[in-house]
Structures are given as C-alpha cells and as structure tokens.
C-alpha cells in the first residue's frame, strides 16, 4: 500500500516549480492565497487542502501522483 510522503512534498514542489519556471507569486496569485502559504508548502510545514492540490497540479501541468510523492508501507 502507498501513502502520501509529507516530508518530500516541499522538495518535490520546488523541483517542479523550477522545471516549469513558476514562481511562488504565480501560485499564490492563481490560488488567491498568501505567499506565506506557498512557502509553508515548500518547507513541508503544511500541506495544501485537496482543492489547492488539484489546482496546483493544473498550474504545474502534472498529475496528482507526480505532485505528491508517495511511499510504500506494509500493513
């Protein structure tokens, strides 16, 4: 089974933003949120809610699976 890896979300988001040439301000304006909220995501201190995750994937032109790293866990 796979689960979301919160610790890697920020570094993955940073990498995708760099690849696409998207800045923090671009995301905050598109999502109508503060720059600080995006910085929290980049530091993996907080996670976006589901609506913002979907919109963020659209902005970055990636799937949710590409945006949110997952890790295997044993049950």
C-alpha positions in Angstrom: 0.0 0.0 0.0 1.2 3.5 -0.7 0.7 6.6 1.5 1.5 10.3 1.0 5.0 11.3 1.9 4.6 14.7 3.6 8.3 15.2 4.2 9.1 15.1 0.4 6.2 17.2 -0.8 8.1 20.5 -0.4 11.2 19.4 -2.2 9.1 17.9 -5.0 7.1 21.1 -5.3 10.3 23.1 -5.5 11.7 20.9 -8.2 8.5 21.0 -10.3 8.3 24.8 -10.0 11.9 25.2 -11.1 11.3 22.9 -14.1 8.2 24.8 -15.2 9.7 28.3 -14.4 6.8 29.0 -12.0 7.4 31.4 -9.0 5.8 31.5 -5.6 3.9 34.7 -6.6 2.5 32.9 -9.7 1.0 30.2 -7.5 -0.3 32.5 -4.7 -2.0 34.8 -7.3 -3.6 31.8 -9.2 -4.9 30.2 -6.0 -5.8 33.5 -4.2 -3.6 32.6 -1.2 -0.7 34.3 0.5 2.9 33.8 -0.5 3.5 32.6 3.1 1.1 29.6 2.5 3.2 28.5 -0.5 6.4 28.9 1.5 4.9 26.6 4.2 4.3 24.0 1.5 7.8 24.4 0.1 9.2 23.8 3.6 6.8 20.8 4.1 5.5 22.5 7.2 1.9 22.4 5.9 0.1 20.7 3.1 -2.4 22.3 0.7 -6.0 21.2 1.0 -7.4 18.9 -1.7 -8.9 21.8 -3.8 -5.5 23.6 -3.8 -3.6 20.3 -4.6 -5.8 19.8 -7.6 -5.4 23.4 -8.8 -1.6 23.2 -8.1 -1.3 20.1 -10.3 -3.2 22.0 -13.0 -0.9 25.1 -12.7 2.2 22.9 -12.9 0.7 20.7 -15.6 1.3 17.5 -13.7 -0.8 14.7 -12.3 -1.5 14.5 -8.6 0.7 11.4 -8.5 3.5 13.4 -9.9 2.9 16.3 -7.5 2.5 14.3 -4.3 5.3 11.8 -3.6 4.2 8.5 -2.1 6.0 5.8 -0.2 5.3 2.1 0.3 4.1 1.0 3.7 3.5 -2.5 4.9 0.2 -3.5 6.5 
